Amino acid sequence: MSSRFHPAISRLPWAFGHQVSTVERSPYQVERFPMHRRILAPGLIAALAVSTVVAVPAQAATTDLFISEYVEGSASNKAVEIYNGTADAVDLSAYTLELYSNGAATASVTTLAGTLAAGDVHVVVNGSAGAALAALGDQTGGATNFNGDDALILRHGETVIDSFGLVGVDPGTEWTGGGADDTLRRKATVCEGDTVTSDAFDVAVEWDSFAQDTFDGLGAHTSTCSGEPPVDVPPTVTSIVPADGAVGVLPGVAPVVTFSEPVAVDDAFALICGEDDLALTTTGGPTAYTVTPAAPLEANAECTFTVDAGRVTDVDGEPDLLAASASATFTVLGDPTPISAVQGATDTSPLAGQTVLIEGVVVGDYEGRLPRCAASMSSPATRTPTRIPRRRRASLSSTGTMTRSPWAMRSPWWAWSPSTRGRPSWAR
């Protein structure tokens, strides 16, 4: 440190030997290293509170037709491939392909024609498609006059047996994950259509994406499905954060619970701290939900977060209740520990190895015409030239933001509080 700094700096306990990596009001773990003490944020709380093994059949069944390929190419190069993964030939006259453009509620309908053998595909192409794509079609239809932001529905009679996108929704240029200027192929592990036309839609979940005007996959579909009836397993809780047994949880925590599949919840969550059953607000879904208490949790409280199996159902066809209730018990961090207690009287902290919450402020008084100095926060630490005008105070808050306020005294007073992933460094 430059000798031109005021001697008071050398007496400030945070000027040397401390490195802080934290978030606002985060717990710190104190460890020793040669000639210095440092304070390190503990590792992220383990995310998995509940680990469940879900039995998945080696081969699921295909009980009806579904869309196996989608081509949204250049100009009018557009096509839809429909796959028969059942064990029997199918009369296509009972099936329709519907196009809902730009969020419309009414459709352009194409009735399929012919007979589709078991394991075979039927390709519907745009009537104005180029020669290379047209040669691969089995029939033409107006339902292929789509862009990347339109929805498709495949029906067997009046029953929806598959869908692409969301009816009544215009996502803009394309659906999440793609759809514009893409060739999309259904993953080989998909064994039945998406029959819910209003749930969240992400192309990447069930489709593999290829470059525009890729036609080499049309005319055949690879599937790992069988002709046996599908096995519908109930949903499970895959994780709760904070995890069961977690300690040092911040008072402002909002538990997050994740399920094995999309689910609907009906007042399914409870958070009890001590004897208090806390009011909660639930957001997110359908797979992960965030549960926010109405007020910060009390210091040192032992809290139990519970998911009620009787109030959670899946949304894939016939509703299944959650396989089992789940819970996680955690302990809220205590009141802040004085910095003096962390530092101790020697080069070894008396709290080494423990998790604590600290609040720290360093103050320096600089008289006369000496260069004004300020604490800077960075990761990794750097020295940033910062001059503070006379008759002002500057403080670096615990969120790492430099603020200034008028100060009536002759000398500028300023303060530093811990911030994210950095350490206090003094700069001219």
MARSEMAR-43931 format. One record per residue (C-alpha): residue number from 0; residue in one letter; x, y, z. Coordinates in nm, 4 decimals. Each point is the difference from the previous one (the first is absolute). Example, Ala and Ser with C-alpha at 12.3 -4.5 7.8 and 13.67 -1.06 7.14 Angstrom:
% residues 2
R num residu       px       py       pz
R   0      A   1.2300  -0.4500   0.7800
R   1      S   0.1370   0.3440  -0.0660
//
This chain:
% residues 428
R num residu       px       py       pz
R   0      M   0.0000   0.0000   0.0000
R   1      S   0.1304   0.3449  -0.0904
R   2      S   0.1604   0.1955   0.2821
R   3      R  -0.1925   0.3010  -0.1220
R   4      F  -0.3175  -0.1415   0.1560
R   5      H  -0.0992   0.1383   0.3349
R   6      P   0.1465  -0.2130   0.2863
R   7      A  -0.3528  -0.0716   0.1222
R   8      I  -0.0406  -0.2503  -0.2829
R   9      S   0.2637  -0.2287   0.1478
R  10      R  -0.1990  -0.0218   0.3204
R  11      L  -0.3285  -0.1003  -0.1635
R  12      P  -0.0610  -0.3716   0.0597
R  13      W  -0.1501  -0.0533  -0.3470
R  14      A   0.2860   0.1632  -0.1881
R  15      F   0.2054  -0.3221  -0.0014
R  16      G  -0.0364  -0.3734   0.0176
R  17      H  -0.3738  -0.0402  -0.0681
R  18      Q  -0.1601  -0.1227  -0.3177
R  19      V  -0.3783   0.0025  -0.0248
R  20      S  -0.2109  -0.2025  -0.2410
R  21      T  -0.3676   0.0291   0.0741
R  22      V  -0.3433   0.1306  -0.0884
R  23      E  -0.1973   0.2537   0.2014
R  24      R  -0.0332  -0.1207   0.3582
R  25      S   0.1483  -0.3338  -0.0971
R  26      P   0.1583  -0.2454   0.2438
R  27      Y   0.3766  -0.0172   0.0040
R  28      Q   0.2307  -0.2881   0.0825
R  29      V   0.3199   0.1026   0.1712
R  30      E   0.3195  -0.1837  -0.0863
R  31      R   0.3656   0.0588   0.0677
R  32      F   0.2727   0.0453  -0.2535
R  33      P   0.3606   0.1037   0.0627
R  34      M   0.0443   0.3512   0.1365
R  35      H  -0.3579   0.0958  -0.0818
R  36      R  -0.3591  -0.0754   0.0881
R  37      R  -0.2604  -0.0277  -0.2696
R  38      I  -0.3744  -0.0400  -0.0025
R  39      L  -0.1482  -0.2234  -0.2665
R  40      A  -0.3632  -0.0525  -0.0902
R  41      P  -0.0902  -0.3639   0.0572
R  42      G  -0.0883  -0.2182  -0.2946
R  43      L  -0.3444   0.0078  -0.1451
R  44      I  -0.2466  -0.1896   0.2140
R  45      A  -0.0522  -0.3455  -0.1448
R  46      A  -0.2865   0.0185  -0.2447
R  47      L  -0.1437  -0.3457   0.0458
R  48      A  -0.1997  -0.0543   0.3112
R  49      V  -0.1937  -0.2925  -0.1392
R  50      S   0.1412  -0.2552  -0.2380
R  51      T  -0.2470  -0.2293  -0.1684
R  52      V   0.0552  -0.2748  -0.2539
R  53      V  -0.2829  -0.0130  -0.2514
R  54      A  -0.0651  -0.3245  -0.1820
R  55      V  -0.0184   0.0620  -0.3754
R  56      P  -0.1064  -0.2796  -0.2330
R  57      A   0.2663  -0.1113  -0.2451
R  58      Q  -0.2473   0.0492  -0.2850
R  59      A  -0.3166   0.2038   0.0261
R  60      A  -0.2943  -0.0437  -0.2328
R  61      T  -0.1374   0.1958  -0.2928
R  62      T  -0.3777  -0.0126   0.0093
R  63      D  -0.0749   0.2405  -0.2877
R  64      L   0.1626   0.2127  -0.2683
R  65      F   0.2210   0.2988   0.0829
R  66      I   0.1984   0.2658  -0.1856
R  67      S   0.3527  -0.1272  -0.0567
R  68      E   0.1576   0.2751  -0.2132
R  69      Y  -0.0596   0.3688  -0.0679
R  70      V   0.1586   0.1901  -0.2881
R  71      E  -0.0128   0.3812  -0.0098
R  72      G   0.2398   0.0700  -0.2854
R  73      S   0.0630   0.2759  -0.2495
R  74      A  -0.2836   0.1390  -0.2124
R  75      S  -0.2815  -0.2606   0.0000
R  76      N   0.2163  -0.2949   0.1042
R  77      K  -0.2246  -0.1097   0.2858
R  78      A  -0.1078  -0.3489   0.1009
R  79      V  -0.1323  -0.2106   0.2876
R  80      E   0.0822  -0.3698   0.0439
R  81      I  -0.2425  -0.2195   0.1962
R  82      Y   0.1132  -0.3318   0.1488
R  83      N  -0.1982  -0.3165   0.0670
R  84      G   0.1761  -0.1698   0.2884
R  85      T  -0.2878  -0.2317   0.0797
R  86      A  -0.0106  -0.3689  -0.0894
R  87      D  -0.2794   0.0426  -0.2581
R  88      A  -0.0663   0.1745  -0.3307
R  89      V  -0.2070   0.3194   0.0372
R  90      D  -0.2719   0.1485  -0.2226
R  91      L   0.1077   0.3647  -0.0274
R  92      S  -0.3420   0.1328  -0.1020
R  93      A  -0.0901   0.0289   0.3689
R  94      Y   0.2942   0.2376   0.0663
R  95      T   0.0414   0.3742  -0.0568
R  96      L   0.2968   0.2378   0.0190
R  97      E  -0.0928   0.3512   0.1176
R  98      L   0.1987   0.3225  -0.0334
R  99      Y  -0.0602   0.2902   0.2417
R 100      S   0.1857   0.3027  -0.1389
R 101      N   0.1266   0.2956   0.2027
R 102      G  -0.1891  -0.0880   0.3178
R 103      A  -0.3341  -0.0507  -0.1784
R 104      A  -0.2784  -0.2038   0.1595
R 105      T  -0.1254  -0.1346  -0.3342
R 106      A   0.1906  -0.2452  -0.2176
R 107      S   0.0867  -0.0871  -0.3563
R 108      V  -0.0796  -0.3725  -0.0165
R 109      T   0.1506  -0.2743  -0.2164
R 110      T  -0.1659  -0.3423   0.0053
R 111      L   0.2492  -0.2799  -0.0424
R 112      A  -0.0452  -0.2591  -0.2726
R 113      G   0.1033  -0.3603  -0.0549
R 114      T   0.1034  -0.2854   0.2241
R 115      L   0.3114   0.0159   0.2157
R 116      A   0.1759  -0.3274   0.0732
R 117      A   0.1381  -0.0795   0.3438
R 118      G   0.3439   0.1567   0.0421
R 119      D  -0.0405   0.2205  -0.3078
R 120      V  -0.0340   0.3775  -0.0426
R 121      H  -0.2317   0.2290  -0.1937
R 122      V   0.1431   0.3288  -0.1296
R 123      V  -0.2199   0.3051  -0.0641
R 124      V   0.1777   0.2678  -0.2066
R 125      N  -0.0836   0.3530  -0.1048
R 126      G  -0.1517   0.0127  -0.3488
R 127      S   0.2622   0.2564  -0.1080
R 128      A   0.3024  -0.1814   0.1421
R 129      G   0.3132  -0.0381  -0.2118
R 130      A   0.0499  -0.3102  -0.2087
R 131      A   0.2380  -0.1702   0.2433
R 132      L  -0.2472   0.0238   0.2892
R 133      A  -0.3112  -0.0594  -0.2092
R 134      A   0.1419  -0.3342  -0.1154
R 135      L  -0.0026  -0.1223   0.3619
R 136      G  -0.3656   0.0815   0.0668
R 137      D  -0.2973  -0.2340   0.0209
R 138      Q  -0.2553   0.2797  -0.0285
R 139      T  -0.0227   0.3790   0.0035
R 140      G  -0.2034   0.2119   0.2390
R 141      G  -0.0648   0.3560   0.1144
R 142      A   0.0934  -0.0905   0.3579
R 143      T   0.3648   0.0149  -0.1089
R 144      N  -0.0164   0.3717  -0.0798
R 145      F   0.1639   0.0816   0.3364
R 146      N   0.2815   0.2155   0.1313
R 147      G   0.2119  -0.0565   0.3087
R 148      D  -0.2536   0.1594   0.2353
R 149      D  -0.3131  -0.2011  -0.0923
R 150      A  -0.1656  -0.2912   0.1808
R 151      L  -0.0867  -0.3428  -0.1426
R 152      I  -0.2543  -0.2501   0.1321
R 153      L  -0.0368  -0.3634  -0.1088
R 154      R  -0.3452  -0.1458   0.0694
R 155      H  -0.1491  -0.3464  -0.0138
R 156      G  -0.3655   0.0862  -0.0505
R 157      E  -0.0645   0.2689   0.2619
R 158      T   0.2803  -0.1138   0.2311
R 159      V   0.3304   0.1854   0.0135
R 160      I   0.2796  -0.2587  -0.0328
R 161      D   0.2955   0.2352  -0.0536
R 162      S   0.0893   0.3680  -0.0130
R 163      F   0.2846   0.2335  -0.0906
R 164      G  -0.0017   0.3402   0.1682
R 165      L  -0.2901   0.1560   0.1921
R 166      V  -0.3410   0.0730  -0.1501
R 167      G  -0.1009   0.3631   0.0485
R 168      V   0.3572   0.1168   0.0665
R 169      D   0.2278   0.1950  -0.2340
R 170      P   0.3561  -0.0303   0.1354
R 171      G   0.1436   0.2530  -0.2442
R 172      T   0.2640  -0.1327  -0.2387
R 173      E  -0.0023  -0.3591   0.1216
R 174      W  -0.0733  -0.2286   0.2938
R 175      T   0.2449  -0.0405   0.2857
R 176      G   0.2807  -0.2185  -0.1335
R 177      G  -0.0725   0.0501  -0.3701
R 178      G  -0.2521  -0.0470  -0.2793
R 179      A   0.0996   0.2711  -0.2483
R 180      D   0.2355  -0.1009  -0.2832
R 181      D   0.0458  -0.3412   0.1614
R 182      T  -0.0469  -0.3670  -0.0681
R 183      L  -0.1119  -0.1652   0.3233
R 184      R  -0.0059  -0.3761   0.0611
R 185      R  -0.1774  -0.1617   0.2916
R 186      K   0.2400  -0.1688   0.2380
R 187      A   0.0061  -0.3794  -0.0294
R 188      T  -0.1056  -0.0321   0.3638
R 189      V  -0.3298   0.1860  -0.0557
R 190      C  -0.2719  -0.2630  -0.0237
R 191      E  -0.3211   0.2020   0.0004
R 192      G  -0.1240   0.3415  -0.0990
R 193      D  -0.0304   0.3117   0.2132
R 194      T  -0.3740   0.0098   0.0647
R 195      V   0.0000   0.3077   0.2241
R 196      T  -0.0319   0.3005  -0.2306
R 197      S   0.0278   0.2741   0.2628
R 198      D   0.3013  -0.1000   0.2125
R 199      A   0.3516   0.1458  -0.0231
R 200      F   0.1657  -0.0930  -0.3310
R 201      D   0.3753  -0.0321  -0.0521
R 202      V   0.1165  -0.1528  -0.3266
R 203      A   0.3208  -0.1355   0.1559
R 204      V  -0.1896  -0.2310   0.2361
R 205      E  -0.1205  -0.2431  -0.2685
R 206      W   0.1636   0.1109  -0.3252
R 207      D   0.3471  -0.0059  -0.1574
R 208      S   0.0803   0.2993  -0.2193
R 209      F   0.1672  -0.0005  -0.3430
R 210      A   0.0939   0.2661  -0.2528
R 211      Q  -0.2509   0.1661  -0.2291
R 212      D  -0.1030  -0.2062  -0.3063
R 213      T   0.1226  -0.3282   0.1474
R 214      F  -0.2191  -0.2668  -0.1605
R 215      D   0.2108  -0.3144   0.0229
R 216      G  -0.1942  -0.1356   0.2964
R 217      L  -0.3460   0.0249  -0.1573
R 218      G  -0.1581  -0.3306  -0.0902
R 219      A   0.1084  -0.1995   0.3059
R 220      H   0.0051   0.0416   0.3779
R 221      T   0.2191  -0.1663   0.2613
R 222      S  -0.1794  -0.0959   0.3193
R 223      T   0.0845  -0.2011   0.3093
R 224      C  -0.3681  -0.0515   0.0797
R 225      S  -0.1888  -0.3288   0.0143
R 226      G  -0.3574  -0.1105  -0.0400
R 227      E  -0.0550  -0.0621   0.3691
R 228      P  -0.2294   0.2261   0.2042
R 229      P   0.1856   0.3052   0.1386
R 230      V   0.0952   0.0129   0.3649
R 231      D  -0.0960   0.3284   0.1650
R 232      V   0.2082   0.0527   0.3140
R 233      P  -0.1120   0.2522   0.2624
R 234      P   0.2030   0.3174   0.0531
R 235      T   0.2615   0.0234   0.2744
R 236      V   0.1895   0.2765   0.1794
R 237      T   0.3558   0.0069  -0.1335
R 238      S   0.1385   0.2845   0.2114
R 239      I  -0.0752   0.2516   0.2711
R 240      V   0.2265   0.2993   0.0622
R 241      P   0.1012   0.0651   0.2782
R 242      A   0.0855  -0.3654   0.0366
R 243      D  -0.0980  -0.2131   0.2953
R 244      G   0.2506   0.0593   0.2807
R 245      A   0.1260   0.3316  -0.1397
R 246      V   0.1366   0.2494   0.2539
R 247      G   0.0842   0.3662  -0.0301
R 248      V  -0.2964   0.0671  -0.2319
R 249      L  -0.0556   0.3707  -0.0625
R 250      P  -0.3147   0.1517   0.1571
R 251      G  -0.1242   0.1188  -0.3404
R 252      V   0.0010  -0.3471  -0.1561
R 253      A  -0.2812  -0.1060  -0.2360
R 254      P  -0.0065  -0.3816  -0.0228
R 255      V  -0.0032  -0.1556  -0.3476
R 256      V  -0.1522  -0.3418  -0.0658
R 257      T   0.0543  -0.1882  -0.3267
R 258      F  -0.2077  -0.2901  -0.1297
R 259      S   0.0799  -0.2822  -0.2419
R 260      E  -0.2561   0.1264  -0.2520
R 261      P  -0.2430   0.2918  -0.0455
R 262      V  -0.2577   0.0069   0.2784
R 263      A  -0.2904   0.2061   0.1265
R 264      V   0.0034   0.1002   0.3676
R 265      D  -0.2903   0.0972   0.2256
R 266      D   0.1163   0.1557   0.3275
R 267      A   0.2553  -0.2808   0.0120
R 268      F   0.2796   0.1707   0.1963
R 269      A   0.0471   0.0809   0.3675
R 270      L   0.2867   0.1655   0.1878
R 271      I   0.0008  -0.0275   0.3790
R 272      C   0.2693   0.1776   0.2023
R 273      G  -0.0157  -0.0795   0.3680
R 274      E  -0.3726   0.0031   0.0702
R 275      D  -0.0869   0.2471  -0.2769
R 276      D  -0.1740  -0.1182  -0.3190
R 277      L   0.1139   0.2721  -0.2394
R 278      A  -0.2022   0.1657  -0.2747
R 279      L   0.1434  -0.0864  -0.3422
R 280      T  -0.0158   0.1194  -0.3597
R 281      T   0.0606  -0.2565  -0.2753
R 282      T   0.1409   0.0904  -0.3421
R 283      G   0.1534  -0.1831  -0.2939
R 284      G  -0.0975  -0.3435  -0.1250
R 285      P  -0.0882  -0.2323  -0.1510
R 286      T   0.3175  -0.1945   0.0917
R 287      A   0.1731   0.2275   0.2534
R 288      Y  -0.1816   0.2205   0.2502
R 289      T   0.1369   0.2823   0.2172
R 290      V  -0.1695   0.0434   0.3380
R 291      T   0.0514   0.3407   0.1604
R 292      P  -0.0829   0.0671   0.3681
R 293      A  -0.1909   0.3189   0.0781
R 294      A   0.2868   0.1196   0.2232
R 295      P   0.3660  -0.0893   0.0608
R 296      L   0.0564  -0.2990   0.2252
R 297      E   0.1106   0.0531   0.3583
R 298      A   0.3682  -0.0455   0.0844
R 299      N   0.0928  -0.3444   0.1362
R 300      A  -0.3468  -0.1389  -0.0833
R 301      E  -0.0375  -0.3655  -0.0940
R 302      C  -0.2348  -0.0206  -0.2958
R 303      T  -0.1665  -0.2902  -0.1825
R 304      F  -0.1195   0.0346  -0.3589
R 305      T  -0.2585  -0.2604  -0.1049
R 306      V  -0.1541  -0.1093  -0.3311
R 307      D  -0.3424  -0.1657   0.0388
R 308      A  -0.0343  -0.2950  -0.2414
R 309      G  -0.3791   0.0272   0.0058
R 310      R   0.0106   0.3482  -0.1531
R 311      V   0.2354  -0.0601  -0.2933
R 312      T  -0.1016  -0.1665  -0.3299
R 313      D   0.1707  -0.0446  -0.3337
R 314      V  -0.1499   0.1421  -0.3202
R 315      D   0.0713  -0.2744  -0.2563
R 316      G  -0.3342  -0.1554  -0.0743
R 317      E  -0.1627  -0.1792   0.2951
R 318      P   0.1115   0.1946   0.3112
R 319      D   0.2285  -0.1855   0.2399
R 320      L   0.0583   0.1171   0.3554
R 321      L   0.3534   0.0631   0.1233
R 322      A   0.1579  -0.3334   0.0912
R 323      A   0.0857   0.1111   0.3544
R 324      S   0.0107   0.3104   0.2148
R 325      A   0.3419   0.1560   0.0530
R 326      S   0.1554   0.2353   0.2524
R 327      A   0.3240   0.1763   0.0875
R 328      T   0.1000   0.1366   0.3402
R 329      F   0.2603   0.2764   0.0209
R 330      T   0.1353   0.2520   0.2487
R 331      V   0.0020   0.3754  -0.0571
R 332      L   0.3245   0.1897   0.0517
R 333      G   0.0412   0.1752   0.3347
R 334      D   0.0571   0.3681   0.0714
R 335      P   0.3105   0.1687  -0.1452
R 336      T   0.3300  -0.0761   0.1762
R 337      P   0.2150   0.3032   0.0876
R 338      I   0.3038   0.0300  -0.2238
R 339      S   0.2184   0.0206   0.3094
R 340      A  -0.1157  -0.3484   0.0954
R 341      V   0.0962  -0.1279  -0.3454
R 342      Q   0.3439   0.1651   0.0084
R 343      G   0.0989  -0.1037   0.3495
R 344      A   0.3249   0.1075   0.1636
R 345      T   0.2488  -0.2084  -0.2031
R 346      D   0.0564  -0.1001  -0.3616
R 347      T  -0.2420  -0.2911   0.0487
R 348      S  -0.3708   0.0771   0.0164
R 349      P  -0.1728  -0.1551   0.3028
R 350      L  -0.2906  -0.0785  -0.2346
R 351      A   0.2044  -0.1858  -0.2615
R 352      G  -0.2091  -0.2640  -0.1744
R 353      Q  -0.3315   0.1461   0.1168
R 354      T  -0.2683   0.1694  -0.2102
R 355      V  -0.0908   0.3487   0.1173
R 356      L  -0.1825   0.3089  -0.1227
R 357      I   0.1951   0.3230   0.0262
R 358      E  -0.0629   0.3676  -0.0567
R 359      G   0.3092   0.2175  -0.0294
R 360      V   0.0767   0.3680  -0.0518
R 361      V   0.3456   0.1594  -0.0340
R 362      V   0.0349   0.3761   0.0505
R 363      G   0.3012   0.2208  -0.0759
R 364      D   0.0578   0.3733   0.0589
R 365      Y   0.2184   0.1853  -0.2486
R 366      E   0.0946   0.3596   0.0742
R 367      G   0.1404   0.2769  -0.2085
R 368      R   0.1082  -0.0309  -0.3635
R 369      L   0.0975  -0.3660  -0.0002
R 370      P  -0.1471  -0.2005  -0.2905
R 371      R  -0.3521  -0.1111   0.0725
R 372      C  -0.0270  -0.3799   0.0193
R 373      A  -0.2854  -0.2459  -0.0143
R 374      A  -0.0605  -0.3672   0.0487
R 375      S  -0.0588  -0.1898  -0.3233
R 376      M  -0.1519  -0.3448  -0.0445
R 377      S   0.0803  -0.2370  -0.2835
R 378      S   0.0528  -0.3649  -0.0844
R 379      P   0.2868  -0.0604  -0.0089
R 380      A   0.1009   0.3031   0.2058
R 381      T   0.1420   0.2927  -0.1930
R 382      R   0.1059   0.3510   0.0851
R 383      T  -0.2342   0.2493  -0.1606
R 384      P   0.0898   0.3730   0.0042
R 385      T  -0.2857   0.1732   0.1790
R 386      R  -0.0013   0.3559   0.1239
R 387      I  -0.2674   0.1245   0.2383
R 388      P  -0.0740   0.3724  -0.0113
R 389      R   0.0603   0.1888   0.3202
R 390      R  -0.3001   0.0383   0.2288
R 391      R  -0.1633  -0.3260  -0.1129
R 392      R  -0.0295  -0.3481   0.1437
R 393      A   0.0117  -0.3146  -0.2161
R 394      S  -0.0995  -0.3475   0.1109
R 395      L   0.0205  -0.3324  -0.1834
R 396      S  -0.3136  -0.1856   0.1003
R 397      S  -0.0307  -0.3731   0.0525
R 398      T  -0.1249  -0.0324  -0.3560
R 399      G   0.3232   0.1516  -0.1303
R 400      T  -0.1456   0.3344  -0.1171
R 401      M   0.1896   0.3221   0.0661
R 402      T  -0.2274   0.2711   0.1372
R 403      R   0.0750   0.3555   0.1021
R 404      S  -0.1820   0.2380   0.2304
R 405      P   0.0638   0.3584   0.1191
R 406      W   0.2176   0.0291   0.3110
R 407      A   0.0305   0.3158   0.2020
R 408      M   0.3418  -0.0748   0.1484
R 409      R   0.3250   0.1281  -0.1453
R 410      S   0.1404  -0.3460  -0.0613
R 411      P  -0.1660  -0.2683  -0.2126
R 412      W  -0.1135  -0.3005   0.2014
R 413      W  -0.0821  -0.3200  -0.1829
R 414      A  -0.0835  -0.3583   0.0802
R 415      W   0.0242  -0.3466  -0.1522
R 416      S  -0.2306  -0.3007   0.0366
R 417      P   0.0620  -0.3522  -0.1391
R 418      S  -0.1109  -0.0655  -0.3565
R 419      T  -0.0124  -0.2806  -0.2507
R 420      R   0.3111  -0.2051  -0.0778
R 421      G   0.2651   0.2552   0.0832
R 422      R   0.2098   0.1558   0.2685
R 423      P   0.0475   0.3559   0.1140
R 424      S   0.2942   0.1656  -0.1714
R 425      W   0.1132   0.3534   0.0571
R 426      A   0.0743   0.2240  -0.2962
R 427      R   0.1028   0.3551  -0.0489
//
